[in-house]
Amino acid sequence: MSRKQPGDDAEVIVVGAGPAGSAAATYLAKAGLDVLVLEKTVFPREKVCGDGLTPRGVKQLIDLGIDTRPQAGWLHNKGLRVVGGGITLELDWPDLASFPPYGLVRPRQDFDELLANNAKAHGARIIEHTTITGAITDKTGRIVGVEGKQGPDKTPVTYKAPLVLACDGVSARTALSVGLDKIESRPMGVAVRRYYTSVRTKDDYLESHLELWDRSDPANPVLLPGYGWIFGMGDGTVNVGLGILSTSKAYGTTDYRQLLRSWLDHTPEEWELREEHAAGKIGGAALPMGFNRTPHYRNGLLLVGDAGGMVNPFNGEGIGYAMESARIAAEHVIHALSRTTADSRERALHGYPVALQESLGGYYRLGNLFTKIIANPAIMRNATKHGLPRKRLMQFVLKLLAGLYDKRDGDFDDRVIATLTRLAPSV
Ligand SMILES: Cc1cc2nc3c(=O)[nH]c(=O)nc-3n(C[C@H](O)[C@H](O)[C@H](O)COP(=O)(O)OP(=O)(O)OC[C@H]3O[C@@H](n4cnc5c(N)ncnc54)[C@H](O)[C@@H]3O)c2cc1C
């Protein structure tokens, strides 16, 4: 592998300008590398999402140098409101050394454009309206660039670079083109969401509903492993949605849009979450979890964000992890490109999956196990019934589910979580 050769279009190509791609491009450009981002859509554009960030995601924005103050257009929240088993509990985000004690909400329409502009401001080039259809490899199977279609006429294009970051989201087209299929034994989620114009638009907490009933057979309602959310957007609307795990029997056999409507029809009428208050259509997408596509580095290709299955299996959060994996990937690319021999560069790049394992591997193994355990409706029912009334226990659960613990020098709960992640078996 060499640095930019005559004929190359950049030192690094990034496919996709979502949170993973824009974050990676920012770090790479900041380090003075020649980065080219190729993005399928044109900004500003909508992205189906819950639009919520826990403190784990906020930390990544701060690392990127983004101003997260309310004056800069961010809606802050102070914790999670959990509703289930007839109980409502408000749990504040923990105050930790590693993460700030606040979460954020911002529509992805705006959020993704802001991150892309941040990457541009640091010197990354972004070409929109360019759909990458696959990687180009040399005779040895090493990536030398990508090919795709550009503009309204779908003009065939190729771009060359010695390194490519696949940040193209759950479709993972670049990875698939070199045979990196998803690992079927790892969990997936599916989530749907819709905006409503609602009185609940201003809220200091992200709200999560743990009891998601499939009432398609009224005589036999089924409790599903997943949760619903109501996130006030502060602009007169709320983002409401639900997510289900692939470990559930309901996965792939449920009409998720209908499930969303049916859940909302059972919420209090004054919340204004009925059809007549809907603002826009229901959108949905898959959530690739627990490192469900590996290896994260091979032959010049790094998988980042959803393309590498980085969604947290405990809570379906993916924006923060996309930016976190982008930071780790960029760090390894920067080191690799600073070296003078091909072997040495390659060694640095192989450090990327190792570093990912170190920072998230044990936690995701635990999360993958969790998705198998809560797939049992009886366990889910008992956990909600007996867990929710215990605020102290729920504070621990919040830390566990949102990955909000200090790995070093933490309190008792943090040490328990850190120990569990070390012991978690691979499933
Ligand atoms: C309904 C729903 C709700 C969610 N809610 C939350 C939430 O509240 N909080 C949270 O943290 N996470 C949430 N997630 C998960 C989160 O949306 C993803 O984990 C996150 O967007 C991953 O970022 P990414 O950059 O890896 O991929 P993406 O955000 O998917 O970005 C990929 C980018 O690549 C582009 N692209 C795709 N294919 C190509 C191609 N072939 N060529 C060129 N460009 C391409 C896309 O246009 C896009 O810009 C939710 C997901 C869903 C489906």
The ligand as a Gaussian input file, in Angstrom:
#p B3LYP/6-31G(d) Opt

LIG

0 1
 C      -35.955000       4.394000      13.088000
 C      -34.561000       4.546000      13.612000
 C      -34.343000       5.283000      14.750000
 C      -33.040000       5.454000      15.243000
 N      -32.881000       6.254000      16.328000
 C      -31.626000       6.505000      16.782000
 C      -31.431000       7.431000      17.833000
 O      -32.370000       8.061000      18.336000
 N      -30.174000       7.628000      18.276000
 C      -29.097000       6.974000      17.735000
 O      -27.972000       7.180000      18.204000
 N      -29.267000       6.106000      16.714000
 C      -30.497000       5.865000      16.202000
 N      -30.664000       5.042000      15.133000
 C      -29.473000       4.430000      14.509000
 C      -28.731000       5.468000      13.659000
 O      -29.627000       6.060000      12.749000
 C      -27.565000       4.824000      12.881000
 O      -26.871000       3.933000      13.716000
 C      -26.608000       5.899000      12.364000
 O      -27.245000       6.718000      11.423000
 C      -25.357000       5.253000      11.733000
 O      -24.553000       6.232000      11.138000
 P      -23.655000       5.864000       9.844000
 O      -22.942000       7.100000       9.477000
 O      -22.907000       4.624000      10.117000
 O      -24.718000       5.475000       8.723000
 P      -25.845000       6.412000       8.055000
 O      -26.337000       7.421000       9.004000
 O      -26.829000       5.460000       7.478000
 O      -25.083000       7.170000       6.895000
 C      -24.692000       6.488000       5.725000
 C      -24.487000       7.538000       4.647000
 O      -23.990000       6.885000       3.484000
 C      -24.767000       7.243000       2.348000
 N      -24.753000       6.086000       1.460000
 C      -25.409000       4.905000       1.599000
 N      -25.114000       4.084000       0.599000
 C      -24.251000       4.749000      -0.201000
 C      -23.602000       4.419000      -1.423000
 N      -23.791000       3.220000      -1.993000
 N      -22.793000       5.333000      -1.982000
 C      -22.598000       6.550000      -1.397000
 N      -23.200000       6.920000      -0.247000
 C      -24.015000       6.013000       0.349000
 C      -26.136000       7.572000       2.907000
 O      -26.869000       8.424000       2.061000
 C      -25.777000       8.224000       4.246000
 O      -25.551000       9.597000       4.100000
 C      -31.939000       4.839000      14.607000
 C      -32.163000       4.082000      13.446000
 C      -33.456000       3.930000      12.956000
 C      -33.679000       3.124000      11.706000

